[in-house]
Amino acid sequence: MQTFFQQIINGLSLGSIYALLALGYTMVYGIIKLINFAHGDIYMLGAFWGYYSINAWHFNFIEALLSSMVVGAISGVIIEYFAYRPLRHSPRITALITAIGVSFFLENGMAYLFTSDTRSFPQVIQQHNYNIGGVLISNIQILILVTACILMVLLQLIIKRTKMGKAMRAVSVDADAAELVGININRTISFTFALGSSMAGAAGVLIGLYYNSIDPLMGMTPGIKAFVAAVLGGIGSVPGASLGGFLIGMLETLFQSIGLSAYKDAVVYVVLIIILLILPAGIFGKNVKEKV
Amino acid sequence: MLEVKDLVVNYGVINAVKKVSFNINEGEIVSLIGANGAGKTTILKTISGLLKPKSGEIVYLGNQIQRQAAPKVVASGISQVPEGRHIFPGLSVMENLQMGAFLNKDKQQVQENYRTVFERFPVLAERKNQDAATLSGGEQQMLAMGRALMANPKLILLDEPSMGLAPIFINEIFSIIKKINENGTTVLLIEQNAKKALSISDRGYVIASGEVKLSGTGAELLANLDVQKAYLGG
């Protein structure tokens, strides 16, 4: 029973990071129907920014987190502007291939600039472990979980309550009608990229704290897992992405705890295959018929 | 108020609008009638900035607007109620209306607009917190019109407002259009229901295969035998 609760705690902290990443996938997909495969690399950029800002300027956790969100947001907007905007009216597959290209560009560009060595992330916060009834919880796990939850609630408020958030939803359901009421489509899409990418930037710093190590290719696997999380929750659905992230995180730690560490990545892909076969719209997704 | 001169619009490879000219004076209700595929919707989308013409001019209050993007056209006072309503599902009735006033920074005026819209469409006030997708067709049409009115348009473009509605709603929609016009908004109406449209219009144009075939006052067109044969069911 203790191990069970232990794995739940571990799964929740890892899952909250996947959830933050999955939100970006789902928001971008919702508005321009693009799977932004470069999203995981924005998370890598966030982690590197955290690494350098803490080492060079002695940022504390909050400063590193907020500044990496800004860096993430700016990179997301730049990527959208130069890579995806020119392809707005191209077939979807063109934009998808471009996203993969952007991902390679970021990974290899960072490897070229900073070498592909693994670095150990500076521990801005001293780790303490608390033993609660035999379950070990570290202050870092609590911090990750709380930060991720605060960010998700904030994001939900922005989407539901602010005028820009409502404009995002309007553009994602009907871009032409949104234009007819005076919503600037390009600006709304930039805003969506900024929001989603800022979540990825924050996730980068959090994972640095959790796993202690970062490298230029660190965004690949979590990026794909977060994509699976978004599909599991129902791509385009914001609560779905959060739920999917937590589920994938739990599943992964569960497999690790029963001694199948070697299969922890494989099981996530198996989940993807199963969802696509059984529940292609995901948990919260709507089955939308293609318009003709 | 609005003058369309020799407008040519291609829709992909199809030449959908061929040198169409017409004009709308302030305070009028003008309707464009014609069969499906005649090019009416294309004309409307070009005015509102969703489509760019190949040639020709659209002059609105002395300015050429044929190259302006849709948000700019809305800002200058032209609002379109698109064919098939196109309300925002997933947003509440209230949020849909708020989006209609997206460009309006004057909060007090927006509040006043809500009041005017709710007075005109009491059913929207009753359902203001409901998801817009749950409204009936007629209610959605009212919401689409309310949303357009939230922008304080000087000219409102209505694309097939009676399409797919029950007869009882059709009469209501047309009487609302008349009222909107009486309150000082100029109306450009596109309809397949030509009899109804012409009966409330000051003037009308008959469009067929991308050209203006006939024009006249609403009453003249209603009395015209050709129109009766082609569009009014004999």
Interface residues (C-beta under 8 A of the other chain):
Chain A: K163 K166 A167 R169 A170 V173 D174 D176 A177 A178 E179 L180 V181 G182 I183 N184
Chain B: S48 G49 L50 A69 A70 P71 V74 A75 S79 Q80 P82 H86 I87 F88 P89 G90 L91 E95 Q98 M99 G100 F102 L103 R147 A148 M150 A151
